[in-house]
Amino acid sequence: MIIRQESKVAPAPAAGTGFGETTYSPSTTVSFEPNPNPLEKVFLKYEWRETLCNKGILRNCSHDSGNSGNRMWPQDNGFVPPPPSR
């Protein structure tokens, strides 16, 4: 068992959102031997929205003005909004 001691030295600034708590989440390395004959193979391919519209995969693309902006939140400042308060 490894016991972690808190450091008295302030951590160096790092990239991140600045939201949420710091949590300890250890990982473990495991062995893996793949089956020589897979049961299934999956191929994922990413496409631009315009291409998906042209191929008819996405519908109602006529309202698009060529803007490839984010559809998940308003593009007012370029960043995701902060999460709701708890």
MDTraj code that builds the backbone (N, CA, C; nanometers):
import mdtraj as md
import numpy as np

residues = "MET ILE ILE ARG GLN GLU SER LYS VAL ALA PRO ALA PRO ALA ALA GLY THR GLY PHE GLY GLU THR THR TYR SER PRO SER THR THR VAL SER PHE GLU PRO ASN PRO ASN PRO LEU GLU LYS VAL PHE LEU LYS TYR GLU TRP ARG GLU THR LEU CYS ASN LYS GLY ILE LEU ARG ASN CYS SER HIS ASP SER GLY ASN SER GLY ASN ARG MET TRP PRO GLN ASP ASN GLY PHE VAL PRO PRO PRO PRO SER ARG".split()
xyz = np.array([
    [0.0841, -0.1170, 0.0000],
    [0.0000, 0.0000, 0.0000],
    [0.0890, 0.1238, 0.0000],
    [0.0564, 0.2187, -0.0856],
    [0.1327, 0.3422, -0.0953],
    [0.0553, 0.4517, -0.0225],
    [0.1219, 0.5209, 0.0667],
    [0.0588, 0.6305, 0.1388],
    [0.1146, 0.7604, 0.0833],
    [0.0249, 0.8471, 0.0382],
    [0.0666, 0.9750, -0.0184],
    [0.0709, 1.0801, 0.0909],
    [0.1762, 1.1575, 0.0912],
    [0.1864, 1.2688, 0.1838],
    [0.1613, 1.3972, 0.1068],
    [0.0894, 1.4890, 0.1708],
    [0.0622, 1.6161, 0.1053],
    [0.1899, 1.6973, 0.0953],
    [0.2088, 1.7574, -0.0200],
    [0.3265, 1.8402, -0.0432],
    [0.3008, 1.9807, 0.0094],
    [0.4019, 2.0409, 0.0691],
    [0.3905, 2.1787, 0.1188],
    [0.4244, 2.2788, 0.0083],
    [0.4718, 2.2300, -0.1057],
    [0.5078, 2.3157, -0.2180],
    [0.3838, 2.3368, -0.3042],
    [0.3591, 2.4601, -0.3431],
    [0.2442, 2.4896, -0.4284],
    [0.2644, 2.4249, -0.5645],
    [0.1593, 2.3642, -0.6198],
    [0.1733, 2.3011, -0.7510],
    [0.1933, 2.4059, -0.8601],
    [0.2647, 2.3675, -0.9631],
    [0.2863, 2.4556, -1.0779],
    [0.1560, 2.4706, -1.1546],
    [0.1319, 2.5846, -1.2173],
    [0.0107, 2.6006, -1.2964],
    [0.0061, 2.4970, -1.4083],
    [-0.1124, 2.4449, -1.4339],
    [-0.1293, 2.3444, -1.5383],
    [-0.2547, 2.3758, -1.6186],
    [-0.2621, 2.3199, -1.7358],
    [-0.3799, 2.3381, -1.8200],
    [-0.4999, 2.2721, -1.7548],
    [-0.6164, 2.3266, -1.7773],
    [-0.7390, 2.2692, -1.7229],
    [-0.8494, 2.3728, -1.7259],
    [-0.9675, 2.3322, -1.6850],
    [-1.0823, 2.4215, -1.6887],
    [-1.0897, 2.5127, -1.5682],
    [-1.0306, 2.4698, -1.4566],
    [-1.0423, 2.5472, -1.3345],
    [-1.1707, 2.5186, -1.2607],
    [-1.2528, 2.4287, -1.3112],
    [-1.3781, 2.3924, -1.2464],
    [-1.3619, 2.2606, -1.1734],
    [-1.4299, 2.2456, -1.0642],
    [-1.4345, 2.1163, -0.9954],
    [-1.3234, 2.0982, -0.8951],
    [-1.3301, 1.9855, -0.8292],
    [-1.2344, 1.9513, -0.7254],
    [-1.1240, 1.8651, -0.7836],
    [-1.0103, 1.8639, -0.7152],
    [-0.9028, 1.7727, -0.7505],
    [-0.9333, 1.6396, -0.6842],
    [-0.9261, 1.5327, -0.7594],
    [-0.9525, 1.4005, -0.7026],
    [-0.8367, 1.3078, -0.7341],
    [-0.8201, 1.2098, -0.6500],
    [-0.7182, 1.1079, -0.6705],
    [-0.7842, 0.9913, -0.7421],
    [-0.7337, 0.9556, -0.8571],
    [-0.7930, 0.8491, -0.9369],
    [-0.6818, 0.7630, -0.9952],
    [-0.6347, 0.6643, -0.9190],
    [-0.5226, 0.5822, -0.9656],
    [-0.5623, 0.4916, -1.0821],
    [-0.4632, 0.4523, -1.1584],
    [-0.4860, 0.3580, -1.2682],
    [-0.3990, 0.2350, -1.2466],
    [-0.4344, 0.1286, -1.3151],
    [-0.3623, 0.0027, -1.3031],
    [-0.3321, -0.0503, -1.4421],
    [-0.2116, -0.0990, -1.4624],
    [-0.1751, -0.1619, -1.5887],
    [-0.2117, -0.3093, -1.5808],
    [-0.2788, -0.3573, -1.6836],
    [-0.3191, -0.4980, -1.6880],
    [-0.2643, -0.5618, -1.8150],
    [-0.2555, -0.6925, -1.8144],
    [-0.2109, -0.7620, -1.9354],
    [-0.3306, -0.7830, -2.0278],
    [-0.3028, -0.7864, -2.1563],
    [-0.4088, -0.8047, -2.2548],
    [-0.3540, -0.8848, -2.3713],
    [-0.4214, -0.9924, -2.4037],
    [-0.3853, -1.0732, -2.5203],
    [-0.5050, -1.0750, -2.6140],
    [-0.4955, -1.0050, -2.7273],
    [-0.6094, -0.9995, -2.8188],
    [-0.6363, -1.1346, -2.8842],
    [-0.7617, -1.1580, -2.9127],
    [-0.8029, -1.2786, -2.9837],
    [-0.7498, -1.2686, -3.1268],
    [-0.6847, -1.3718, -3.1789],
    [-0.6327, -1.3639, -3.3165],
    [-0.7442, -1.3531, -3.4206],
    [-0.8642, -1.3943, -3.3861],
    [-0.9789, -1.3856, -3.4769],
    [-1.0879, -1.3015, -3.4104],
    [-1.0848, -1.1694, -3.4283],
    [-1.1829, -1.0838, -3.3608],
    [-1.3253, -1.1180, -3.4009],
    [-1.4168, -1.1001, -3.3067],
    [-1.5576, -1.1243, -3.3345],
    [-1.6174, -1.0130, -3.4195],
    [-1.5613, -0.8945, -3.4074],
    [-1.6144, -0.7802, -3.4811],
    [-1.5041, -0.6771, -3.5012],
    [-1.5084, -0.6095, -3.6136],
    [-1.4195, -0.4966, -3.6397],
    [-1.5079, -0.3766, -3.6698],
    [-1.4740, -0.2639, -3.6116],
    [-1.5518, -0.1419, -3.6306],
    [-1.4597, -0.0341, -3.6863],
    [-1.5081, 0.0364, -3.7868],
    [-1.4324, 0.1455, -3.8477],
    [-1.5102, 0.2744, -3.8255],
    [-1.4488, 0.3713, -3.7604],
    [-1.5117, 0.5010, -3.7386],
    [-1.4432, 0.6041, -3.8264],
    [-1.5241, 0.6846, -3.8919],
    [-1.4686, 0.7899, -3.9758],
    [-1.5418, 0.9196, -3.9439],
    [-1.4661, 1.0235, -3.9160],
    [-1.5244, 1.1537, -3.8876],
    [-1.5361, 1.2324, -4.0175],
    [-1.6469, 1.3026, -4.0325],
    [-1.6699, 1.3853, -4.1509],
    [-1.7116, 1.5247, -4.1069],
    [-1.6859, 1.6225, -4.1922],
    [-1.7329, 1.7580, -4.1675],
    [-1.8843, 1.7616, -4.1801],
    [-1.9483, 1.8530, -4.1085],
    [-2.0939, 1.8675, -4.1140],
    [-2.1404, 1.8889, -4.2581],
    [-2.0714, 1.9729, -4.3326],
    [-2.1085, 1.9999, -4.4714],
    [-2.1106, 1.8709, -4.5541],
    [-2.0123, 1.7840, -4.5336],
    [-2.0060, 1.6569, -4.6063],
    [-2.1236, 1.5681, -4.5682],
    [-2.1564, 1.5615, -4.4382],
    [-2.2700, 1.4800, -4.3935],
    [-2.4004, 1.5324, -4.4526],
    [-2.4138, 1.6640, -4.4634],
    [-2.5328, 1.7225, -4.5257],
    [-2.5381, 1.6875, -4.6742],
    [-2.4251, 1.7007, -4.7430],
    [-2.4197, 1.6701, -4.8865],
    [-2.4509, 1.5244, -4.9151],
    [-2.4151, 1.4347, -4.8243],
    [-2.4425, 1.2918, -4.8424],
    [-2.5828, 1.2538, -4.7973],
    [-2.6574, 1.3502, -4.7410],
    [-2.7934, 1.3231, -4.6959],
    [-2.8002, 1.2519, -4.5617],
    [-2.6894, 1.2441, -4.4913],
    [-2.6883, 1.1766, -4.3615],
    [-2.7542, 1.2651, -4.2565],
    [-2.7268, 1.3963, -4.2614],
    [-2.7943, 1.4922, -4.1744],
    [-2.9048, 1.5584, -4.2538],
    [-3.0164, 1.5812, -4.1879],
    [-3.1293, 1.6452, -4.2546],
    [-3.1399, 1.7904, -4.2102],
    [-3.2253, 1.8648, -4.2782],
    [-3.2504, 2.0050, -4.2457],
    [-3.1218, 2.0865, -4.2445],
    [-3.0396, 2.0672, -4.3442],
    [-2.9136, 2.1414, -4.3532],
    [-2.9300, 2.2710, -4.4316],
    [-3.0474, 2.2927, -4.4902],
    [-3.0659, 2.4107, -4.5745],
    [-3.0573, 2.5397, -4.4945],
    [-3.0843, 2.5338, -4.3643],
    [-3.0779, 2.6549, -4.2821],
    [-2.9349, 2.6928, -4.2465],
    [-2.8409, 2.6044, -4.2748],
    [-2.7010, 2.6349, -4.2440],
    [-2.6511, 2.7452, -4.3362],
    [-2.5820, 2.8392, -4.2799],
    [-2.5268, 2.9484, -4.3600],
    [-2.3783, 2.9285, -4.3830],
    [-2.3346, 2.8036, -4.3750],
    [-2.1935, 2.7772, -4.3911],
    [-2.1166, 2.7963, -4.2618],
    [-2.1862, 2.8319, -4.1552],
    [-2.1211, 2.8510, -4.0261],
    [-2.0924, 2.7159, -3.9639],
    [-1.9671, 2.6884, -3.9391],
    [-1.9305, 2.5597, -3.8797],
    [-1.9075, 2.5748, -3.7300],
    [-1.9783, 2.6683, -3.6674],
    [-1.9623, 2.6935, -3.5247],
    [-2.0152, 2.5800, -3.4389],
    [-1.9985, 2.5975, -3.3132],
    [-2.0421, 2.4992, -3.2155],
    [-2.1940, 2.5053, -3.2006],
    [-2.2606, 2.3908, -3.2013],
    [-2.4054, 2.3860, -3.1865],
    [-2.4474, 2.3537, -3.0434],
    [-2.3522, 2.3331, -2.9518],
    [-2.3852, 2.2902, -2.8167],
    [-2.4095, 2.4065, -2.7206],
    [-2.3486, 2.5213, -2.7439],
    [-2.3699, 2.6395, -2.6607],
    [-2.3429, 2.7617, -2.7463],
    [-2.3936, 2.8768, -2.7063],
    [-2.3746, 2.9981, -2.7868],
    [-2.2271, 3.0315, -2.8050],
    [-2.1952, 3.0820, -2.9200],
    [-2.0567, 3.1163, -2.9525],
    [-2.0276, 3.2610, -2.9130],
    [-2.0585, 3.3003, -2.7918],
    [-2.0365, 3.4393, -2.7558],
    [-1.8939, 3.4686, -2.7110],
    [-1.8254, 3.3704, -2.6524],
    [-1.6892, 3.3991, -2.6076],
    [-1.5893, 3.2900, -2.6441],
    [-1.6337, 3.1865, -2.7141],
    [-1.5416, 3.0826, -2.7575],
    [-1.5138, 2.9732, -2.6568],
    [-1.5736, 2.9828, -2.5378],
    [-1.5492, 2.8816, -2.4360],
    [-1.6809, 2.8220, -2.3890],
    [-1.6746, 2.7002, -2.3385],
    [-1.7926, 2.6371, -2.2809],
    [-1.8324, 2.7159, -2.1556],
    [-1.9636, 2.7307, -2.1300],
    [-2.0042, 2.8027, -2.0097],
    [-1.9709, 2.7230, -1.8839],
    [-1.9559, 2.7923, -1.7699],
    [-1.9279, 2.7207, -1.6449],
    [-2.0417, 2.6248, -1.6109],
    [-2.0116, 2.5158, -1.5403],
    [-2.1184, 2.4236, -1.5011],
    [-2.2109, 2.4903, -1.4000],
    [-2.3359, 2.4412, -1.3879],
    [-2.4277, 2.5014, -1.2910],
    [-2.3767, 2.4828, -1.1482],
    [-2.4100, 2.5769, -1.0621],
    [-2.3692, 2.5674, -0.9212],
    [-2.4436, 2.4543, -0.8528],
    [-2.3769, 2.3963, -0.7537],
    [-2.4415, 2.2874, -0.6785],
    [-2.5050, 2.3412, -0.5540],
])
top = md.Topology()
chain = top.add_chain()
for i, resn in enumerate(residues, 1):
    res = top.add_residue(resn, chain, resSeq=i)
    for name in ("N", "CA", "C"):
        top.add_atom(name, md.element.get_by_symbol(name[0]), res)
traj = md.Trajectory(xyz[None], top)
